[in-house]
Amino acid sequence: MTQIKLHNTRTRKKEVFTPLDDKNVRMYVCGPTVYDRAHLGNARPVVVFDVLYRLLRHVYGEGAVTYARNFTDVDDKINARAAESGRKIGEITDETIQWFLDDMGSLGALEPDMMPRATEFIPQMVEMIADLIAKDHAYEAEGHVLFAVESYTEYGALSGRSIDDMIAGARVEVAPYKRNPMDFVLWKPSSDEQPGWDSPWGYGRPGWHIECSAMAYELLGASFDIHGGGNDLMFPHHENEIAQSCCAHPEGGFAQVWMHNEMLQVEGKKMSKSLGNFFTVRDLLDQGVPGEVIRFVFLSTHYRKPMDWTAEKSVEAQSRLHGFIEHIAQYGDLEDSSRLEPEPAIVDALSDDLNTHAAINCLIKMNGAADADRLARNLVFLGIFDDDQLATRVATHRGALTSLAAIAKELQAKRFQAKESKDFSEVDRIKHILALANVGIRMNKDEVLLNPEIDFDPSKLDALK
């Protein structure tokens, strides 16, 4: 069996991945707070852990892997959006969840096996909070329930910070009812206008961190294999998850491996609305950047390195993918490719701490006629295209080549006529229309060769009729 190595944030080293049960490999990834469109940075962990999900399914079998990714659908940002828009919270969260799934699907991300919503697990959160109080890891104060950080001696081990460092480096909520400034909210009171649920501590709603602990335990158990997310979640969210979960269920180890992707920049700068370089995945898609291009750019950088989205990288990726389609259309047989196993070199690259950069380089090297089927199979394996998308793109390209071959024959005849008459106006007219349709033109003394380029627009060829 393929040996997978993953960098474990908790141990700060790359380790051989050994699942607790190779017939039941379990992964939890923190999902979005659903009040608005997902921005480009939100999409990076989705793509990273989608690749890991595909690798795990390949190595252990599709039925042996469970991937859970949550939706935070109770949050002050959602409440604020509802108040300012006059819409119901449920309408906003339902709409935003569907936006998220549609946009991530456009990037080739498979839907996880489980997509729990926080509001579906309120009873489990209340039960966990009550248990933490009973075990002296939490306390009630002025309608709030707080986790007592000092009750968990390993607090800070994931992020490698002491409590004093965390107080100095974090924006902690100063409240007179806290025993320690780092104590964090498990339950807080709700007003009549805010969403809330009955609890032993009054009408209220959960804090942010408790939801993932409760859902992970309910869906994956006290111990599971992998917990993932962006490195901005390492502290405080993941640190707090560990504290809650290990104190509530000391019989388990919570996540065995912690994985964190680095952040995303745009043109070398942190994405920010004030800098004018903030955009959502939907913004890019609506601007005509295909989802496979976004995914290709993401995969070209290792997940633990900062990723810089640039217009130049987008153009390069689009050109590279167009070349792949050309190559498969000319030499490939998609029925044959679908029966192939993923390329061993690509599986090995992904098994080495998700080295997608090396995997992309393997794709690029598949440029011989005999490589076309392998190229097609591995584009699908990496999620850059699915089978139907690839078949459609290849069929479209082959259809364009067929129609352009007839036009090329006509253009060659017009060239011969023009050489006799010295009137090249009709040749120039045809070439102009072809250029408008994004058709590449190559001519020599014996033939005309036409090729559909990126953004080929066959409708523009109607002007030739």
C-alpha positions in Angstrom: 0.0 0.0 0.0 1.1 3.5 -0.8 2.8 5.2 2.2 1.5 8.7 2.8 3.5 11.3 4.8 1.9 14.4 6.2 3.2 17.4 8.0 1.6 17.4 11.5 1.3 20.9 12.9 1.1 19.5 16.4 4.5 17.7 16.2 6.0 20.1 13.7 7.4 17.4 11.5 6.4 15.2 8.6 5.2 11.8 9.7 4.1 8.6 8.1 0.3 8.7 8.2 -1.1 5.6 10.0 -4.9 5.8 10.3 -6.6 4.6 13.5 -8.6 2.2 11.3 -7.7 1.8 7.6 -11.2 0.7 6.9 -12.6 4.0 8.4 -10.3 6.9 7.7 -11.8 10.1 9.1 -11.1 13.7 8.3 -12.7 17.0 9.7 -12.1 20.4 8.1 -13.4 23.7 9.3 -15.9 25.2 6.9 -17.2 28.7 6.3 -19.4 31.0 8.3 -22.2 31.5 5.8 -23.2 35.1 5.6 -21.6 36.1 2.2 -19.9 34.8 -0.9 -16.6 32.9 -0.4 -13.6 35.0 -1.2 -10.6 33.5 -2.9 -8.7 32.8 0.3 -11.7 30.8 1.6 -11.3 28.5 -1.4 -7.7 27.5 -0.8 -8.4 25.0 2.1 -11.3 23.6 0.1 -9.0 22.7 -2.8 -6.1 21.5 -0.5 -8.3 19.1 1.5 -10.2 18.0 -1.6 -6.9 16.8 -3.0 -6.1 15.0 0.2 -9.6 13.5 0.2 -9.0 12.2 -3.4 -5.7 10.7 -2.4 -7.1 9.0 0.7 -9.9 7.5 -1.3 -7.4 6.2 -3.9 -5.2 4.6 -1.3 -7.8 3.2 1.1 -10.9 3.0 -1.0 -13.8 5.3 -1.6 -16.0 3.6 1.0 -13.2 3.7 3.6 -12.9 7.5 3.9 -15.3 9.9 5.7 -14.8 13.6 5.1 -16.8 16.1 7.3 -16.8 19.8 6.7 -19.1 22.0 8.7 -21.1 25.2 8.0 -21.2 27.8 10.8 -24.8 29.0 10.5 -25.1 30.7 13.9 -22.8 33.7 14.2 -22.9 37.5 15.0 -22.0 38.3 11.4 -25.0 36.4 10.2 -27.2 38.2 12.7 -25.8 41.5 11.5 -26.5 40.7 7.9 -30.1 39.7 8.7 -30.6 42.9 10.7 -29.3 45.2 7.9 -31.1 43.3 5.1 -34.4 42.6 6.8 -34.2 39.0 5.7 -34.6 35.9 7.8 -31.5 34.2 9.1 -32.5 30.9 7.6 -32.9 32.5 4.1 -29.5 34.0 4.3 -27.7 30.8 5.5 -29.5 28.6 3.0 -28.7 30.9 0.1 -25.1 31.3 1.2 -24.5 27.6 1.6 -25.8 26.9 -1.9 -23.5 29.7 -3.2 -20.6 28.1 -1.5 -21.3 24.6 -2.8 -21.8 25.9 -6.4 -18.6 28.0 -6.3 -16.5 25.3 -4.8 -18.0 22.8 -7.3 -16.8 25.1 -10.1 -13.3 24.6 -8.7 -13.6 20.8 -9.0 -14.1 20.2 -5.3 -16.0 17.1 -4.4 -18.7 17.5 -1.8 -17.7 16.0 1.6 -19.5 13.0 2.9 -20.9 15.0 5.8 -21.7 18.7 5.8 -23.2 19.4 9.2 -24.7 22.8 10.1 -24.0 24.1 13.6 -27.7 24.7 14.3 -28.4 21.0 13.8 -26.2 20.1 16.8 -27.2 22.5 19.5 -28.3 19.7 21.9 -24.9 18.0 21.5 -23.2 21.3 22.3 -25.3 21.8 25.4 -24.5 18.3 26.5 -20.7 18.9 26.0 -20.8 22.2 27.8 -22.6 20.7 30.8 -20.1 17.9 30.9 -17.2 20.4 30.9 -18.8 22.2 33.9 -19.2 19.0 35.8 -15.5 18.2 35.2 -14.5 21.7 36.5 -13.2 22.7 33.0 -15.9 25.4 32.6 -17.9 27.7 34.7 -21.0 29.8 34.5 -20.8 33.6 35.0 -23.5 36.2 34.3 -25.4 34.1 31.8 -22.3 33.0 30.1 -20.4 29.7 30.3 -16.7 30.0 29.8 -13.9 27.4 29.4 -11.3 27.7 32.1 -8.1 27.7 30.1 -5.8 27.1 33.1 -7.7 23.8 33.7 -6.0 22.3 30.6 -2.3 22.1 31.1 -1.6 21.4 27.4 -3.2 24.6 26.2 -1.0 26.3 23.6 0.8 23.2 22.5 -0.6 23.3 19.0 0.4 26.9 18.3 3.5 26.7 20.4 2.5 29.7 22.6 2.4 30.2 26.3 -0.7 31.7 27.9 1.2 34.9 28.5 2.2 35.1 24.9 -1.3 34.4 23.8 -2.7 37.2 26.0 -0.1 39.6 24.6 -0.7 38.7 21.0 -4.4 38.2 20.8 -7.4 40.4 20.9 -9.1 38.9 24.0 -12.5 40.0 25.1 -12.0 41.8 28.4 -14.9 41.0 30.7 -15.2 41.2 34.5 -16.8 37.8 34.7 -13.7 36.0 33.3 -11.4 34.3 35.7 -8.6 34.5 33.2 -8.4 36.9 30.2 -7.9 33.8 27.9 -11.0 32.0 29.0 -13.3 31.7 26.1 -17.1 31.6 25.6 -18.9 28.3 25.3 -22.4 29.7 25.7 -23.7 33.3 25.7 -27.1 34.9 26.3 -29.3 35.9 23.4 -31.8 38.8 23.2 -35.3 38.3 21.9 -34.1 39.5 18.5 -31.2 37.1 18.3 -31.3 33.4 17.5 -31.3 31.3 20.7 -32.1 28.0 22.3 -33.1 27.1 25.8 -30.3 25.7 28.0 -29.5 25.1 31.7 -27.9 28.6 31.6 -30.8 30.4 30.1 -31.9 31.3 26.6 -28.8 31.7 24.5 -26.5 30.4 21.7 -23.2 28.6 21.5 -19.8 30.2 21.2 -17.9 29.6 17.9 -15.4 27.0 19.1 -17.7 24.5 20.8 -19.6 23.7 17.5 -16.6 21.9 15.9 -15.8 19.9 19.0 -19.4 18.8 19.3 -19.9 18.0 15.7 -16.5 16.2 15.3 -17.3 14.0 18.3 -20.8 13.2 17.1 -19.8 12.4 13.6 -16.3 11.0 13.8 -15.8 10.0 17.5 -13.5 10.9 20.3 -10.5 10.1 18.2 -10.2 10.6 14.4 -7.4 10.9 11.9 -7.0 14.3 10.4 -8.2 17.8 11.3 -7.5 20.6 8.7 -8.0 24.3 8.0 -6.2 27.5 7.3 -3.4 28.5 9.5 -5.4 31.5 10.6 -7.5 29.1 12.6 -4.6 27.5 14.5 -5.1 30.0 17.3 -7.5 30.5 18.9 -10.0 28.2 17.1 -8.1 25.0 16.8 -6.3 25.5 20.1 -9.7 25.9 21.8 -11.2 22.9 20.0 -8.4 20.7 21.4 -8.9 22.0 24.9 -12.6 21.4 24.9 -12.5 18.0 23.3 -9.7 16.5 25.2 -11.2 17.7 28.5 -14.7 16.5 27.6 -13.4 13.2 26.3 -10.1 12.4 27.9 -10.5 8.8 26.7 -9.9 10.0 23.1 -7.1 11.9 21.5 -9.3 14.1 19.3 -7.4 14.6 16.0 -4.2 12.6 15.5 -2.8 14.8 12.6 -3.3 18.6 12.3 -2.8 20.1 8.9 -2.9 23.9 8.1 -2.6 25.6 4.7 -0.8 28.9 4.4 -2.6 32.1 3.4 -3.3 33.6 0.0 -2.0 36.9 -1.4 -3.0 38.8 -4.5 -0.3 40.3 -6.6 2.1 40.0 -3.7 -0.1 41.8 -1.1 -2.6 40.6 1.5 -6.1 40.5 0.1 -7.9 43.6 1.4 -10.9 45.6 0.4 -9.0 48.8 1.2 -6.3 47.8 -1.3 -8.9 47.0 -4.0 -7.6 43.5 -4.4 -10.4 41.7 -2.6 -12.5 39.4 -4.7 -14.7 36.4 -4.4 -14.5 33.1 -6.3 -17.8 34.2 -8.0 -16.1 37.5 -9.1 -13.4 35.5 -10.9 -15.8 33.1 -12.5 -18.1 35.9 -13.7 -15.0 37.6 -15.2 -14.5 34.6 -17.3 -11.7 32.9 -15.3 -12.6 29.2 -15.6 -12.7 27.2 -12.3 -10.1 24.7 -13.6 -7.7 27.7 -14.0 -8.2 28.8 -10.4 -7.6 25.2 -9.2 -4.5 24.8 -11.4 -3.0 28.0 -10.0 -3.8 26.8 -6.5 -2.2 23.4 -7.0 1.0 24.9 -8.5 2.0 26.1 -5.0 2.6 23.7 -2.1 -0.2 24.1 0.5 2.2 25.1 3.3 3.7 27.9 1.3 2.0 31.3 0.9 0.2 31.4 -2.4 0.2 34.5 -4.6 -2.7 34.8 -7.0 -1.6 37.0 -10.0 -3.1 37.8 -13.4 0.0 36.4 -15.0 -0.4 33.0 -13.3 -4.0 32.9 -14.4 -3.0 33.5 -18.0 -0.2 31.0 -17.8 -2.5 28.4 -16.3 -5.2 29.0 -19.0 -2.5 28.5 -21.7 -1.2 25.4 -20.1 -4.7 23.8 -19.8 -5.5 24.7 -23.4 -2.4 22.9 -24.5 -3.4 19.9 -22.5 -6.8 19.8 -24.2 -5.1 20.2 -27.6 -2.8 17.3 -26.9 -5.6 15.0 -25.7 -7.8 15.9 -28.6 -5.1 15.1 -31.1 -3.8 11.9 -29.5 -6.0 10.7 -26.7 -8.8 8.1 -26.4 -10.9 9.0 -23.3 -12.4 5.5 -23.1 -8.9 4.1 -22.7 -7.8 6.8 -20.3 -10.7 6.2 -17.9 -9.5 2.7 -17.3 -6.0 3.7 -16.3 -4.7 4.0 -12.8 -3.4 7.4 -11.6 0.3 8.0 -12.5 2.5 6.5 -9.8 4.8 9.6 -9.9 1.7 11.8 -9.2 0.5 9.6 -6.4 4.0 9.6 -4.9 4.1 13.4 -5.1 0.8 13.8 -3.3 1.8 11.2 -0.8 4.8 13.3 0.1 2.8 15.9 2.2 0.5 16.8 -0.7 3.3 18.1 -3.1 0.9 19.3 -5.7 3.6 21.4 -7.3 5.5 18.3 -8.1 2.3 16.6 -9.3 1.7 19.5 -11.7 5.2 19.2 -13.1 4.5 15.5 -13.8 1.5 16.6 -15.9 3.6 19.0 -17.8 6.1 16.3 -18.7 3.4 14.2 -20.4 3.9 15.8 -23.8 4.4 12.8 -26.1 1.7 11.2 -28.2 1.8 8.1 -26.0 1.2 10.3 -22.9 -2.2 11.7 -24.0 -4.4 9.1 -22.2 -2.2 9.2 -19.1 -2.5 13.0 -19.1 -6.3 12.8 -19.4 -6.6 10.3 -16.5 -4.4 12.4 -14.2 -6.2 15.7 -14.9 -9.3 14.0 -13.6 -7.5 12.4 -10.7 -6.3 15.9 -9.6 -9.8 17.3 -9.9 -8.8 19.8 -12.6 -11.6 18.4 -14.8 -14.2 15.7 -14.2 -14.8 13.1 -16.8 -17.8 14.9 -18.4 -16.0 18.2 -18.5 -12.9 16.7 -20.1 -15.0 14.8 -22.7 -16.9 18.0 -23.5 -13.8 20.1 -23.9 -12.1 17.5 -26.1 -15.2 16.9 -28.2 -15.6 20.7 -28.7 -11.9 21.1 -29.7 -12.1 18.2 -32.2 -15.3 19.6 -33.6 -13.6 23.0 -34.0 -10.7 21.4 -35.8 -13.1 19.7 -38.2 -14.9 22.9 -39.1 -11.7 24.9 -39.4 -10.2 22.3 -41.7 -12.9 23.0 -44.3 -12.3 26.8 -43.8 -8.5 26.2 -44.2 -9.1 24.4 -47.5 -11.2 27.3 -48.8 -8.7 29.9 -47.6 -5.9 28.0 -49.4 -7.9 28.1 -52.6 -8.5 31.9 -52.2 -4.8 32.4 -51.7 -4.0 30.7 -55.1 -6.7 32.8 -56.8 -5.2 36.0 -55.1 -1.7 35.2 -56.4 -3.1 35.1 -59.9 -5.3 38.2 -59.6 -2.9 40.1 -57.2 -6.1 41.0 -55.2 -5.7 39.7 -51.6 -8.7 41.6 -50.2 -10.8 38.4 -49.8 -7.9 36.5 -48.2 -7.4 39.4 -45.8 -11.1 39.5 -45.0 -11.2 35.8 -44.1 -8.0 36.2 -42.0 -9.5 39.1 -40.1 -12.7 37.1 -39.3 -10.6 34.2 -38.1 -8.5 36.4 -35.9 -11.7 37.9 -34.3 -12.8 34.3 -33.6 -9.4 33.6 -31.9 -8.2 31.2 -34.5 -4.5 30.6 -34.9 -3.3 30.8 -38.5 -0.2 29.2 -39.9 0.6 29.3 -43.6 3.2 27.9 -45.8 3.5 27.6 -49.6 1.6 24.3 -49.6 -1.1 24.6 -47.0 -3.1 26.6 -44.4 -3.3 25.3 -40.9 -6.0 26.7 -38.5 -6.2 26.0 -34.8 -8.7 27.1 -32.2 -7.0 29.2 -29.6 -8.0 30.1 -26.0 -11.5 31.8 -26.1 -12.2 30.5 -29.6 -15.6 31.9 -30.6 -17.2 29.8 -33.4 -20.1 32.3 -33.6 -17.7 34.8 -35.2 -17.2 32.5 -38.1 -20.8 33.1 -39.2 -19.4 36.2 -40.9 -17.7 33.9 -43.4 -21.0 32.7 -44.8 
